[in-house]
Amino acid sequence: MSQLSASSASVSTTAEKPSLLKTLFATCIGNALEWFDIAIYGFFASYIAHAYFPTSDPTVSLLLAFGSFGVSFLIRPLGAIVLGAYADKHGRKASLLMSISLMMIGGLIIVLTPSYATIGMAAPLLILAARLIQGFSAGGEFGSSTAFLVEHFPERKAFIASWQFATQGASTLLASAFGLGLSAILSETQLQDWGWRIPFIFGLLIGPVGLYIRRHIKESESFSKAEKTASPLKEIVRSQKGLFFTAIGLMVVSTAINYMLNYVPTYATKTLHLPASAGFSATLSAGIILTVVTPVMGLWAEKIGRLPLMWGSLILLLLTIYPAFWLMLQYTSALSLLLLISWLALLKSVYFSTVPSMMADLFPITTRASGMAISYNVAVTVFGGFAPFICTLLISATGSSLAPGYYLMMVALLSVWALFKAQKTQR
């Protein structure tokens, strides 16, 4: 009888074990949708500026477009606080369903909003509202989804959490493909009038698929059994401030590179005076590298550990950023831009693959979603969301096309400090 009971329990446990593929798809699709919308906004910024922020000075129009891009990130920490706490108290699934629903609402507004020429000031205000809604929803996405992955498969945390950022690469790849394809098929006038809306429509269509799948996932056993804290934010402020700032530091260089990739099409046309196809080709290459290399590095991290990969990529980044940008400017061409961006994407994928699981290990399960969401979004807001704006402003103020390289060197040093702190915490 006892053998029969044990056998039944074993079958039940096996049946309840979630599918790795289904869990990955359910959690990563929201992250992919978030980054797809971010990437296409960055890639098509000059067309969005023409449609919603027209001025007599093209640089001012572009700054306004990137300003609305950056302002939406200011609300991300609020979304992280609200949705992260909701995930820690009521479940990762509930938070994930809410975030993807809000993303779809923001996308719908962008798709349907007429241009400034049609409805005047209401147009840029609606675009800003849409970006704020998407920023709020994205604020809770990373913490909840990464916690969900790590808690379901703790024995594979380095590999499975690396897919969070591999999907960002896939989103960049898909967005670049749209940019490259549309710039080849449509005329400049068609792109400015309506063509830039096509990728936003595509993003809106895949949202319901993610919503449906997320409705059919279950919480992990470790989270279900964990004692919940009444206020995750108070717990972080009271006893986990050091962990919080370390987590921010781990993220800053990676998020800065990520948003630099979104800036590349604009940098290529406005600063380097290359054709639009050169910028989209470079980001397409970056998307392929990020999508393919990131999970491979996550798998490798399971064998050799995370720290060797993180230290190696950071040191290489610091040593090569300046000469890589200098060489690209000395021999400006579509090929030199592609080589520079591919190199940055390769180093990013090595470093980025290990960051989610490292951040998850910093926080206990009771504050994990909140701690990861808030630290991630502070890093993204300060060092990522305004990166295109800062680079545009620095280039305009200094007249130096090397400004993006200097910016990346600064944030790389911050991540070196954070990795040192994280290493001491692990020991």
Secondary structure, 3 states (H helix, E strand, C coil): CHHHHHHHHHHHHHHHCCCHHHHHHHHHHHHHHHHHHHHHHHHCHHHHHHHHCCCCCHHHHHHHHHHHHHHHHHCHHHHHHHHHHHHHHHCHHHHHHHHHHHHHHHHHHHHHCCCHHHHCCHHHHHHHHHHHHHHHHHHHHHHHHHHHHHHHCHHHHHHHHHHHHHHHHHHHHHHHHHHHHHHHHCCHHHHHHCHHHHHHHHHHHHHHHHHHHHCCCCCCHHHHHCCCCCCHHHHHHHHCHHHHHHHHHHHHHHHHHHHHHHHHHHHHHHHCCCCHHHHHHHHHHHHHHHHHHHHHHHHHHHHHCHHHHHHHHHHHHHHHHHHHHHHHHHCCCHHHHHHHHHHHHHHHHHHHCCHHHHHHHHCCCCCHHHHHHHHHHHHHHHHHHCHHHHHHHHHHHHCCCCHHHHHHHHHHHHHHHHHHHHHHHHC
